[in-house]
Each structure stands twice: as structure tokens, then as C-alpha cells.
Amino acid sequence: MKKINPNFNTLNKDNLLNYFLGKLSFRFFKLNISHYLPLLLTLFLFHSCTSTMTDTFPNYTGNDLGLTYSPEQSTFKVWSPTADFMTLHIHNANDGDIDENLIPESTHPMEKDENGVFVVTLEGDLEGQFYTFQIQKDGKMLAPVPDPYAIATGVNGHRAMVVDLKKTNPIGWENDQKPPLKNPTDIIIYELHVRDLSSHPNSNIQNSGLFLGLTETGTKSADGHATGIDHIKELGATHIHLLPVYDFSPNSIDEKNPTERFNWGYDPQNYNVPEGAYSSNPYDGRVRIKEFKQMVKTLHDNDLRVIMDVVYNHTGETEKSNFNQLMPDYYYRKNEDGSFSNASGCGNETASEQFMVRKFMVESLTYWAKEYHIDGFRVDLMGIHDIETMNIISEELHKIDPTIFIYGEGWTAGDSPLPLEKRAVKAHGKQLKNIAVFSDDLRDGLKGSVFNHEEKGFVSGKKGMEESIKFGVVASTDHPQVDYKAVNYSDTSWSSSPSQTISYVSCHDNHTLFDRLQISNKKDDETTRLKMHRLANSIVLTSQGVPFLHAGTELARTKQGVENSYQHPDSINQIDWSRKTDYYDHFKYYQKLVDLRKAHPAFRMPTTKMIQKHLRFFENLPEGVVAYQISDYANGDTWKNIIVIYNGNPETVNLNLANGKWQIQWLGEKSNMTKRISSTDGHNIKVEEISCYILFQN
Ligand code: CA
């Protein structure tokens, strides 16, 4: 490996000094650089006294930040206009504990370009070597860290790694085919933590807790029921949404002891690197990349698309983050008093409105889409980001693949210096282009507020929630029959299209639906609570919009009453496959519900106009009942007319809705779950307590 001389056409004071330092590093390559630190520090200090700070930063528009690798040479570029110096350290060891193992194998001062980018090119094949960057600013050396654009790291993510991405592709990767997708409303999301699927021994998945656990087919529980991805296929979901799979902080999971603790992983460290704890070898950065791709390939081969949960709104560390060690303060918003603002509730919030932050987000997301064939992104606390950034992201991702699905949490976890009118929050849903937002209106309308555990919702006995349910049925769009003033949270529509609403009742946050109903409905028996459970997701899966299921809800998943289980052990978080035996009827009901949605395009209309034209709510119904008819939808639907009835009451209701005979589509073996009739007179429909009825005419 040899350092290429700086470009003398733009020779200036910085270049001269860097060149001199470069000679030093080249000459003393493989020697202990600490011997030369006093000399280097003197030079740095001399330099810093003569440099000036500017408060407007030059932006870099090139697309080559980070490492550009070839077997002949590697070029490293890092943007940091306020740094006086930047040095590249090359390490042979992958160990992440920077304090123990600080001394690099070699060090290479970088040349500062006019646009604030530091650059260095090293000749030779560096594949398998590790590297960090270290800046000196205002006379201070900051910590050596990987740059934000690092695509591979060693264990625990403290050192970036030079990799040849071509060598990380699994067999058949170039022929990887995404399962077909016509409209976003055809999507059925299954929200899963990598580890939860396979950490219970009764999953019988060998690669327990790993990306490779999602490549195992043919796995069965002791009772012979399909587990793992076979189970998800059996349920019929179309997309697996994975909780954080980028590299998150060792404070959450030590990659050297990956099973010692559990964590959801909402504390990003290296955005463009897969998490090491989910790989079979976290020390070699190539392994996690290959295994991640293998997971995507297998899921695609099994008709499942893959969504990543992305958390660009904050970093796990603040002062010590890679962002802040390389370009202090730039990437974050600040309060007037100079402290870090905290709309994430995690100690900091990023500043998407800043040119280079926005650029990073766009490039990071497009990198995952292109390199890993990711099919969708769930944006954590999207309300922290500005609308313009989100729309640019949407545009750039959809240039790569128009079927990529983007959705986010349309709120923040605290106040932000970003003016409200700029925030990508739910109320601004109509300004977001091809981006969906979670409907907390429907979620809490169904079961009660997530902030008030005892509160009931439509399915669990609360009266007056009908308009919130209707709002969910039309996917938060404009519909002449919804009384928006009576909706629980929103007083107006916020989606311009049904594909902009995520319909759900539960997710990884808060209690599982099973546990929640146990808290809010203590006096009801389990049979009754399971009816509520099924009614809730019957509404989710028959509503227009994009349905979203928390993994395991079809098995009446419990976290033993734990609400925020982000760092609870596997025993709380894991999917217990014995519940597939214990709650088999419940599972079959969910499966048929998914089948129903997939078989009938009328439940997934792609436009607001279609919903306005074909979907009509019945009026003057008893309290606790919502019913509507979808008429003459066609578009491939074999049913001419459909009536959907939700009865949230604990007793049977008699409804007089329509003329003629109607067939009843039962969802469960025993459905609801007692008796079985096959047709009814539209003037005399008996709808049992806490149930969903689907009637149709061919
Ligand atoms: Ca990690």
C-alpha cells in the first residue's frame, strides 16, 4: 500500500502540511505512531492558530463520499469543512474497543478540498483492512471513528472495513426477483424483530436470533405446526417489516456477546452497515452483509418483500457519534441555549433540513434499496424530519423502484426547533408524496389510547367510537359520510389516497393486543377478549388502506404484560410457537381474514375516488355498530356487492340493512365462533356479539 501524493495544482498550506505528514506516515508505516504524537500535535496546534472558522459551510454534491474501492486502490472522502485536519488510520485488527487498541497500523493525513471534503487515496488492495478517521479542530483531536458512509465494520462498529461488495453477493443474487406488487393497498405488513422469530427453542430454527433464521424453511414446532418464515407464508402476509437491522450501539447489544442482552435497536451507530449481532460472525464485516442479502433473497424467493425500519431522526450517541466526531454540531438541531434539542426523546435529533444531512439520508436509503434490494422503509419518528426531505427521499427511491413502499410515524416524541409547518407529521399527510402514515386514530379508536391502559375502544366496549372506525374504514381520506368532528384525534381527512394510511391496532411499541385487552377488560373472560382481538384486526384487514400486523398477533401473542419491552429478555419478547397449538382457531381466523382481503380487491381500492363511489355507510344503526356496503366495485372482484358489519357490543344486534338474500362469508372454523349459517335475509341480520360479519352477493 502506498500513499498517492496530493494534487499540487491546488497546493496550499494545508496540502503542504498534509503532504509532510503523509511522508511521515508512509515512512513510519507499521511503527508505533504514538512515538510521533508530540511532533504531530505541535504541527496541529500551529496550524489551528492560523485557521479561521466560517459559519456557512460549502456543500458537497458528489456521490462518492466514503470509500471508493477497487483492487488497485482505495479512495476515502469525508466532508468536514470545519476540521483543520483529518487523518485516516488503517488498522489490521477488527476489534472495536477503541480505547484498548488505539494504535493504528498506519496513519495517512488527508488532503482538504475546497468543498470541505478531505480525501486520500491509498494504492494496493486494502480489502479486509479496517479504518477510522480522526479530525483535529480548534486545537483538539477528536476520537477516531468510521465515517457516516461506512458500508462495513468490524465487531461493535467502531472501525469501518474495506470490503469488495461484489464478493458479498450470495448465489443467485443477480437474478433476485422481488415478488410482484400492483398497488400499495395490496400490501399486508408483518412487523417483526429478527430475534423474536427464532429465539424460542420451539421454533426449531437452527440459526436462532440471526438473519439466517429468516432463511430457514420447513421448520416446525414440536406439535408439527409451521414456524418461522413458513408460518408467515401460511398466514399470507406480503411484506416483512424488520425492526432495526442497521448497526446499532454496543450499549444495547455487545456484538461479542450477542445473546447476553436483548434490544430493539433504536440507537443507530452505522447507518449503512447491517447489525453484527444478527450475523454468524460479527468480527468479519463481510459476513453480515452476505447473510443479510441471503435473507432478502430467501424472503423474495418465498413471495415476501422486505421492509427496513430506519431511524435517521437521532443517533444512539450524541457528542460521541460518528457524525459529531467528524463534523461537530452540524448534523443535529440545537436549542437556543446551545444544548442539543431532543424531539426523539433519546438525547438528540438530527437536522434533515441541513443540506448534507438530507443528502446523507437520501444516499443511505438509496444504498439499501440498490445494494440490498430492500422493498420498503418504515421511518421512525418521521415528524422530526422536514416534509421537503421526505419528498425528495420518496422521489429518489421511486426512481429506483416505483413499488418501494415508504411509511412513517407521523409524530415526534418531544418538541422540536423545526417549525411545525415543516414537519412530516400526520396532519401534513396530504403534502407527503407517496408516503404513508400510521393511523393512531384507528389504533386507539379500536382499543383505547396507548397512554391510558385502562381505556377501552370500539372492540372492548367504549361507546361513541363509530366515527373513528369509519375514518379508519376509508383510510383517513375524504368521504362524505364521515363526521370528522367526531373522530377521536383528527378533525379532518389527512390522506389524499388510501395508500397513505397504515391501518393497525398494535405494533412492537406498547402492549400486545392480547395483553392490552387483559388490562382494559379484566372482568371479561379470555374467550370474550379473543373475540375483541379478532374484531380489532378484522376491522384493520377489511378497511381500505394498508394493513399492518404485529408479529404473533395471530397467535394471541403476549409479552406477559410488559409494555415497553425494548430491553427485556428474549423470554418476554420471543414468539412462543406453542401458542400456535393453544390458539389454533384464532390463528385460522386470522389466516382466513388475510385470505379474504387478498381474494377481494374491493377491500383494497387504490384511489379515494373509488372509495367515495363504491363504499356507502349504513346510517341510523345501533350504538357500537358500524356497517357499510361496497357496491359494483368489479376490478377483478368476484363479489358484486359486499356488506361489512362490525358489532362492538357485548350482545347480538338485529339489523335491517338491505333487500334480498345475502351469503355470509365465515372467517373461522366455528367463526364467531359458535354456530354456522350460510345465508341471511338482508332485512333480518342477526349479528352476534363482538364480531365482524361479511355478507356478499355474486
Ligand atoms: Ca451493533
Boltz pocket constraint, residues with backbone or C-beta under 6 A from the ligand:
constraints:
  - pocket:
      binder: B
      contacts: [[A, 156], [A, 157], [A, 246], [A, 247], [A, 248], [A, 249], [A, 250], [A, 253], [A, 255], [A, 269], [A, 275], [A, 276], [A, 277]]
      max_distance: 6.0
